[in-house]
Amino acid sequence: MAKEQSKFFHLHLISDATGETLTSVAKAAVVQYSEVRAIQHVHPLVRTRKQLDRVLQEIESAPGIVLYTIVNTELASELSVACQELNVPCVPILQGIMKVFESYLGAPSKPTVGGQHVLDAEYFRRIDALNFTMIHDDGQQPDDLDRADIVIVGISRTSKTPTSIYLAQRGYKTANVPLVPEIPVPSQLEKVKKAFVVGLIASPERISHVRRNRVLALADRELKDYVDHENIEEEIALSRRLCSRNRWPVIDVTRRSIEETAAAILQLYQDRTDADA
C-alpha cells in the first residue's frame, strides 16, 4: 500500500475487556492525522483462541495497524506472531507503561482482565452521578441544586446537557439550568452555596447556526426570534450579567469540544475546592 497516497487506513483495536481504553488512545492518535481517515474495527472481549482466530481473519482481510490490551500472555504472543506474519504493526499499548510502573515500584503487576471496570466504590459513584444528572437535566428538580457538585447555566444550544453527562461519567453530580428569555431564573439557583456554578456562552454566530439546524430538524418555521442574531446577543448579555452578579465564572464554548469544556470546568472546580480547603 502506498501510504503517501492512501486516504484511509484500517485500525484494529483488540481487547479482552470493553475496548474503552484502546478507543481513547486511538482517538488521541488518529486526530493528529486529519487528512487520513481511520476505519476502526473494534474487537472487544477477546479471551479465547477461537475468538482471536476470528479477529485474525478480519485483520488478514483488512490489514492495518493493530493496537491491543490482552492480559493472557499466550493469546498476546499468538497475536503478535500472527501480525508479524501478516506484516502489520502490532502494539501492546499498556506494556511500556506497565514496565515503568514495575521498575519504579519494584514489583511485577498482577494482571486482571477488565480490571478498570471492577465494581468498586468509584464505579458506583459514577452511576450515582449519572442518575443525579439525568434527573436534574434542563432545570428539573431545582429544589435540591445544592446537592450537585457542579451546576451549569446557559442559554439554549450552549452544550449544557452533553457537558453535564460527560462530567457525570467522570463521577461529578452535575445539574444544568437553562436561561430562557422572559422566564425568571429559578430562585433556588441564586441561593446555591455548596455546588460550584459555572456559566456557558458561545458566539452569536455559532448559537444561531446550531439553532437554525435544530429548527430545520424539527420542521418548525415559526421560531424566528429563537434564531435571530440580535435576540441571541441579548440572551448572551443577560447570561453574562447573571453570572457577574453572582460571581460565577463564564466559559466560552465557541471553539471548544465537550471534552475541552469539561476540562476547563473541572480546573475551575478544583481551584475553588483548593481555595476552600
Secondary structure, DSSP 4 states (H G I P E B T S, - for coil): --TTT-SEEEEEEEESS-SHHHHHHHHHHHTT-TTSEEEEEEE----SHHHHHHHHHHHHHS-EEEEEE---HHHHHHHHHHHHHHT--EEETTHHHHHHHHHHHTS-----TTGGG---HHHHHHHHHHHHHHHTGGG--GGGGGG-SEEEEESTTSSHHHHHHHHHHTT--EEEEE--TTSPPPTTGGG--SSEEEEEE--HHHHHHHHHHHHHHTT----HHHH-HHHHHHHHHHHHHHHHHHT--EEE-TT--HHHHHHHHHHHHHHHHHHH-
